[in-house]
Amino acid sequence: MPPKKGPPRPPDSRQNHKTTRSHKDTVDELCLLCLSKGQRVLPEQAKPVIQQHVFSAYLENQDVLPKRLCNSCYQKLYSQVSQVKRPLPPPLDFTKMSADLKGLDVDTLSSLCACPICRNMSLPVRPGQKRQLSCYHVQPTAATPPASQQALPVQGHTAAAATVPEQHLLCPRCLGPVGRGLPHSCTREARVENAEKVLTPRSSQHLASRIIRQQTEASGSGTIQLQNFRGKSTSVTATPTGTKAKRRLNLPDPLPHSALEAIQVSENMSGRAISRTAQALRAQGVPVQPNLERSLAQKQQRLSEYFDLRSLTFKIKTDKGETQVMKQVVCTKDAKGLMDFIKSERRVNSCRAHFGLDGGGGFLKLCLNVIEEPRTPSQSPVAKKPPAGASRFLDSGVKKLLVVAIVANVQENYHNVKTLLDASNIPISSLQFSLGTDMKLANILCGIMQHSSVHPCCWCEISREYSITPETVPKRRTLGRIREFVRRYKECLRTGKKVRPQDFFNCIEMPLFTDLPDDIEILDLIPPPELHLMMGVVSKLYEEVLARLERDGEDRKKIEHWAAAHNIVREEYRGGTMEGNKCRALLKQAVDLGKQLPQQYRVFAVALIRFSKVVTACFSKELVIVDGKEYQDLIPEFHQAYLDCGISITPKVHAVIMHVPEWCARKGKGLGLVSEQASESVHHDFRKKWEHFKVQENNPRFGNNLRNCIVHYNSSHI
């Protein structure tokens, strides 16, 4: 049965295409050696090679000749100056071609002409077939065969052997030419040299790879010894790529991507740096799972769909006062979906969202830690050894922190914080959450004035004298009381009455917890910030004792030298105060400090010693008994020691004395459970990642770079 005919073939659109190419365009795109389509532009360093091996008058006629080379001719041309030469295409009559092309009119060069090259290019050609232009090909003679048919000389170990005709035989022992009048050194070293000259560089690599693979599999280990003609053998360590070969050699499993990702997160390394680390490991014989760069690139974009770039209005202070400017903000567009994705990736069911808000490092950031709730004994699975490369970072630490909203170069004020929170659109009413921040931002979140006001505490309505008696116990602040005072304050302002904020307990703005009921106390929303309380109390006592020494003419420098010897120094960028680690170091050395102080100032050392016990008892994740005493006994002792120093009570000291024991009694836990340390450490940690994307804020790429940086940073913290 005759085969069925298929549908008619559509006409070739190339045959109906009317070209508008000029003669110059046509010639410039041809290969100089074979007159086919050239893929490479003729480089300058190739022109002397053409002058020597192809056309001696090329430099005088290069303006009218083709300007390209095809891939095949490119390799053949450069082989003429290498050890192994490849035959060139059949020779062309470049003298005739130059004369024909030079005789064309100048006007002809801008249009398609009737020269042999243009006529040949205008003819149709079948797919896969090369165009032929026979008018410029040199006809071979009997005496001179074409270059494609000329035999290559036998490569020997001497210059004379290179000119030996093809009919001479090769020695079966040393592969050198054998003939009358030819020198012959039949040694093992000559055999290796002759074999190396016959092989191309790529064939030499293939042979070396085969020998190393065979020797490695035969030896049963990853290291083999290769013999040399002289001296010691060469030790080679090879890692076979085949699964069977790896099993035979009993090689270790390759280092997984997750292990290198953990190194990258821990050291804040760029993708290029971690790739170089993998290369160094492989060079030392440590197998690494392949496709590392592709895997890391995919993981760094896992959270891309959850973040967006917006332009919002913020208030900044200038020399002319406060003004509004447009700023680019990167924030999450689906906070609930982001948390669900984190829970699924970490395979947790019950978790708590711990938010952190702080400004530092040139950015105002809203951060999130998704912390797994501790399981009951009945829910706890059987303990298993974590897999290699598994994350060992704490859920509450900076290496598991996500930046959910960020804006550059704005002050911490009510308008800016409200704008950032509204942009992130976090449904806190439906979450089990906690909040860690400093005391300034705590007042801003509650709509209360700064700590220089008459009623500075965000947890109670006490006045700044901080005098407490059984008859004058201050009321606890709730969202409902703050909202009511703000409504009264705004109403008085609207009617034009003369009012003072202190008459409304310094409540001037609505709290930013908009979805929560009125009966919630602020202490249940914002726990006392343990890091800032420790730094504030220690710095206050230390600065006060230095001031007393200087005022009374004592040797202040002696104490400063003692502190420097214990690496207890103040940081200039923090306004001359000490960081958290330095404050802890001073608390540990408080007994020694008391020995250095004059007798009348040792009350400061006593206050530091007692405060150190309070920190140990209350500032960890669990409540701790110190010297047989609980925090209910330790805090009053510190209070009395602080009063003995004769210095004023600051808002932070008031929080330690009054609100820290309240919070610990309500929760039954230590303040370390809701610490703000991660949201403080993120400034330094994020700055390292930002260095890989950093541009000036007025750069058009600033917004996209900031978003890419946030996506990369958060994706590596899953």
HELIX and SHEET records of a PDB file:
HELIX    1   1 HIS A   23  ASP A   28  1                                   6    
HELIX    2   2 GLU A   44  ALA A   46  5                                   3    
HELIX    3   3 LYS A   47  HIS A   53  1                                   7    
HELIX    4   4 TYR A   58  ASN A   61  1                                   4    
HELIX    5   5 ASN A   71  TYR A   78  1                                   8    
HELIX    6   6 SER A   79  VAL A   81  5                                   3    
HELIX    7   7 PHE A   94  LYS A  102  1                                   9    
HELIX    8   8 ASP A  107  SER A  110  5                                   4    
HELIX    9   9 PRO A  116  SER A  122  1                                   7    
HELIX   10  10 SER A  134  TYR A  136  5                                   3    
HELIX   11  11 ALA A  147  GLN A  149  5                                   3    
HELIX   12  12 ALA A  160  THR A  163  5                                   4    
HELIX   13  13 ARG A  188  VAL A  198  1                                  11    
HELIX   14  14 PRO A  201  SER A  219  1                                  19    
HELIX   15  15 THR A  243  LEU A  249  1                                   7    
HELIX   16  16 HIS A  257  GLU A  267  1                                  11    
HELIX   17  17 GLY A  271  ALA A  283  1                                  13    
HELIX   18  18 LEU A  292  LYS A  299  1                                   8    
HELIX   19  19 SER A  304  TYR A  306  5                                   3    
HELIX   20  20 ALA A  335  ARG A  346  1                                  12    
HELIX   21  21 VAL A  398  LYS A  400  5                                   3    
HELIX   22  22 TYR A  414  SER A  424  1                                  11    
HELIX   23  23 ILE A  428  SER A  430  5                                   3    
HELIX   24  24 MET A  439  CYS A  446  1                                   8    
HELIX   25  25 LEU A  479  THR A  495  1                                  17    
HELIX   26  26 PRO A  501  PHE A  504  5                                   4    
HELIX   27  27 ILE A  522  LEU A  525  1                                   4    
HELIX   28  28 GLU A  530  ARG A  551  1                                  22    
HELIX   29  29 ARG A  556  ALA A  565  1                                  10    
HELIX   30  30 GLU A  572  ARG A  574  5                                   3    
HELIX   31  31 GLY A  580  LYS A  588  1                                   9    
HELIX   32  32 ALA A  590  GLN A  596  1                                   7    
HELIX   33  33 GLN A  599  TYR A  601  5                                   3    
HELIX   34  34 ARG A  602  CYS A  618  1                                  17    
HELIX   35  35 TYR A  631  ASP A  644  1                                  14    
HELIX   36  36 PRO A  651  HIS A  654  1                                   4    
HELIX   37  37 ALA A  655  HIS A  659  3                                   5    
HELIX   38  38 VAL A  660  LYS A  667  1                                   8    
HELIX   39  39 LEU A  671  VAL A  674  5                                   4    
HELIX   40  40 GLN A  677  TRP A  690  1                                  14    
HELIX   41  41 PHE A  702  SER A  715  1                                  14    
SHEET    1   A 2 ARG A  40  VAL A  41  0                                        
SHEET    2   A 2 ARG A  68  LEU A  69 -1                                        
SHEET    1   B 2 LEU A 169  LEU A 170  0                                        
SHEET    2   B 2 PRO A 177  VAL A 178 -1                                        
SHEET    1   C 2 THR A 223  LEU A 226  0                                        
SHEET    2   C 2 THR A 234  THR A 237 -1                                        
SHEET    1   D 6 PHE A 307  THR A 318  0                                        
SHEET    2   D 6 GLY A 321  THR A 332 -1                                        
SHEET    3   D 6 LEU A 402  ALA A 408 -1                                        
SHEET    4   D 6 PHE A 363  GLU A 372 -1                                        
SHEET    5   D 6 CYS A 351  GLY A 360 -1                                        
SHEET    6   D 6 PHE A 433  THR A 437  1                                        
END                                                                             
